[in-house]
Amino acid sequence: MTSKDYLSTLFALDGRVAVVTGGSSGIGRAVAGALARAGARVVIVARDEARLAGTVEELRAEGCRADWVSADLTDREGVRAAAEEAAGVFGEPDILVNCAGVNLRPPMNELDTEVWDTTLAVNLEAPFLLGQRFGPGMAERGFGRIIHVTSQQAHRAFVHSGAYGVSKGALESLARSQAEAWSPHGVTCNTLVPGFVMTPLNARLSSDPDKVAELAARTMTGRNGLAEDFAGAAVFLAGPASAYVTGQSLFVDGGFSVH
Ligand SMILES: NC(=O)c1ccc[n+]([C@@H]2O[C@H](COP(=O)([O-])OP(=O)(O)OC[C@H]3O[C@@H](n4cnc5c(N)ncnc54)[C@H](OP(=O)(O)O)[C@@H]3O)[C@@H](O)[C@H]2O)c1
């Protein structure tokens, strides 16, 4: 067996269909690209059509198979419609990546029910609903990979964690419950846990050089995360190599969480 063939038995995603929410920007965009380059047909889901189309165009130009669905994941009907539309493109997904997220960061005293509801809807309820829609089918077919993207704020308070930390902590619990339900049927459910990653989500923090340097110093690698840092971990959790890894939280954070 050549080394390329051997690596394929571990990591190739040929023949798989993936749905990646938040796949038009930042970490989700890098993950969608990684899964597509590893062989999966990928449908990305977010709101902004221009960013969705631009991402898909780039992937297709590389020879990948990709498409997009525009949907607002803040309401249940939007999630339901997105799921049906996404499954209609390449068929029912084998891989679901829940990466769409919002971080609105009001100070605790100003955290109102509107921010609370939006945060929990996008960051927690949409992953739950998509899991309910796709998880049982994956289990019935005997293979599935569910990957949630949480945050170091699932584990510690950090710059007005407010509702955001709550949503991410609960998402890690959801992954464990999904793992309990579906792992016996070949469906693993795990979370990727970013530290501080330079993406549009934290534009305010990442445009402050002092803050950026201070956060980089809290890692062990001496730098903040880049979206591309998630490519390898996502391919691993989406593919054959991770069949015995389930219910876990994989920190991709340069050592931020253990420093
Ligand atoms: N960057 C970090 O430091 C960091 C740290 C820890 C965890 N994370 C997590 O990593 C994930 C990705 O974050 P990122 O930094 O890559 O952020 P980003 O670049 O802002 O991307 C967020 C994505 O989510 C989509 N989205 C947001 N609200 C949506 C909604 N209501 N309906 C549908 N799609 C929606 C956005 O597209 P549209 O706006 O077009 O809808 C975009 O594709 C998030 O879950 C975030 O919580 C990030």
The ligand as an SDF file (V2000), in Angstrom:
LIG
                    3D

 48 52  0  0  0  0  0  0  0  0999 V2000
  -13.2020   33.5290   16.4230 N   0  0  0  0  0  0  0  0  0  0  0  0
  -13.0050   33.0800   17.6560 C   0  0  0  0  0  0  0  0  0  0  0  0
  -12.1130   33.5540   18.3780 O   0  0  0  0  0  0  0  0  0  0  0  0
  -13.8690   31.9890   18.1980 C   0  0  0  0  0  0  0  0  0  0  0  0
  -13.5580   31.5220   19.4760 C   0  0  0  0  0  0  0  0  0  0  0  0
  -14.3200   30.5190   20.0130 C   0  0  0  0  0  0  0  0  0  0  0  0
  -15.3790   29.9920   19.3050 C   0  0  0  0  0  0  0  0  0  0  0  0
  -15.6890   30.4630   18.0650 N   0  0  0  0  0  0  0  0  0  0  0  0
  -16.8350   29.8600   17.3920 C   0  0  0  0  0  0  0  0  0  0  0  0
  -16.4870   29.4620   16.0940 O   0  0  0  0  0  0  0  0  0  0  0  0
  -17.6290   29.5310   15.2500 C   0  0  0  0  0  0  0  0  0  0  0  0
  -17.2710   30.3160   13.9960 C   0  0  0  0  0  0  0  0  0  0  0  0
  -16.8850   31.6070   14.3970 O   0  0  0  0  0  0  0  0  0  0  0  0
  -15.9770   32.5430   13.4870 P   0  0  0  0  0  0  0  0  0  0  0  0
  -15.0430   33.2050   14.3950 O   0  0  0  0  0  0  0  0  0  0  0  0
  -15.4980   31.7940   12.3180 O   0  0  0  0  0  0  0  0  0  0  0  0
  -17.0830   33.6440   13.0910 O   0  0  0  0  0  0  0  0  0  0  0  0
  -17.4870   34.3790   11.7430 P   0  0  0  0  0  0  0  0  0  0  0  0
  -16.3170   34.5230   10.8490 O   0  0  0  0  0  0  0  0  0  0  0  0
  -18.2350   35.5780   12.1870 O   0  0  0  0  0  0  0  0  0  0  0  0
  -18.5150   33.3270   11.0680 O   0  0  0  0  0  0  0  0  0  0  0  0
  -19.7820   33.1060   11.6140 C   0  0  0  0  0  0  0  0  0  0  0  0
  -20.6050   32.3460   10.5930 C   0  0  0  0  0  0  0  0  0  0  0  0
  -21.9030   32.0770   11.1360 O   0  0  0  0  0  0  0  0  0  0  0  0
  -22.9060   32.5420   10.2310 C   0  0  0  0  0  0  0  0  0  0  0  0
  -24.0880   32.9730   10.9820 N   0  0  0  0  0  0  0  0  0  0  0  0
  -24.1240   33.8720   12.0100 C   0  0  0  0  0  0  0  0  0  0  0  0
  -25.4000   34.0650   12.4030 N   0  0  0  0  0  0  0  0  0  0  0  0
  -26.1820   33.2780   11.6150 C   0  0  0  0  0  0  0  0  0  0  0  0
  -27.5740   33.0490   11.5250 C   0  0  0  0  0  0  0  0  0  0  0  0
  -28.4580   33.7030   12.3030 N   0  0  0  0  0  0  0  0  0  0  0  0
  -28.0270   32.1740   10.6000 N   0  0  0  0  0  0  0  0  0  0  0  0
  -27.1640   31.5320    9.7750 C   0  0  0  0  0  0  0  0  0  0  0  0
  -25.8280   31.6940    9.8160 N   0  0  0  0  0  0  0  0  0  0  0  0
  -25.3520   32.5690   10.7340 C   0  0  0  0  0  0  0  0  0  0  0  0
  -22.2150   33.7080    9.4900 C   0  0  0  0  0  0  0  0  0  0  0  0
  -22.7890   33.9930    8.2190 O   0  0  0  0  0  0  0  0  0  0  0  0
  -23.9390   35.1300    8.0090 P   0  0  0  0  0  0  0  0  0  0  0  0
  -23.5750   36.2830    8.8960 O   0  0  0  0  0  0  0  0  0  0  0  0
  -23.9030   35.4260    6.5510 O   0  0  0  0  0  0  0  0  0  0  0  0
  -25.2270   34.4800    8.4120 O   0  0  0  0  0  0  0  0  0  0  0  0
  -20.8220   33.1130    9.3030 C   0  0  0  0  0  0  0  0  0  0  0  0
  -20.7970   32.2280    8.2120 O   0  0  0  0  0  0  0  0  0  0  0  0
  -18.7350   30.1800   16.0730 C   0  0  0  0  0  0  0  0  0  0  0  0
  -19.6030   29.1790   16.5500 O   0  0  0  0  0  0  0  0  0  0  0  0
  -17.9910   30.8280   17.2090 C   0  0  0  0  0  0  0  0  0  0  0  0
  -18.7800   30.9320   18.3580 O   0  0  0  0  0  0  0  0  0  0  0  0
  -14.9450   31.4630   17.4960 C   0  0  0  0  0  0  0  0  0  0  0  0
  1  2  1  0
  2  3  2  0
  2  4  1  0
  4  5  1  0
  4 48  2  0
  5  6  2  0
  6  7  1  0
  7  8  2  0
  8  9  1  0
  8 48  1  0
  9 10  1  0
  9 46  1  0
 10 11  1  0
 11 12  1  0
 11 44  1  0
 12 13  1  0
 13 14  1  0
 14 15  2  0
 14 16  1  0
 14 17  1  0
 17 18  1  0
 18 19  2  0
 18 20  1  0
 18 21  1  0
 21 22  1  0
 22 23  1  0
 23 24  1  0
 23 42  1  0
 24 25  1  0
 25 26  1  0
 25 36  1  0
 26 27  1  0
 26 35  1  0
 27 28  2  0
 28 29  1  0
 29 30  1  0
 29 35  2  0
 30 31  1  0
 30 32  2  0
 32 33  1  0
 33 34  2  0
 34 35  1  0
 36 37  1  0
 36 42  1  0
 37 38  1  0
 38 39  2  0
 38 40  1  0
 38 41  1  0
 42 43  1  0
 44 45  1  0
 44 46  1  0
 46 47  1  0
M  CHG  2   8   1  16  -1
M  END
$$$$
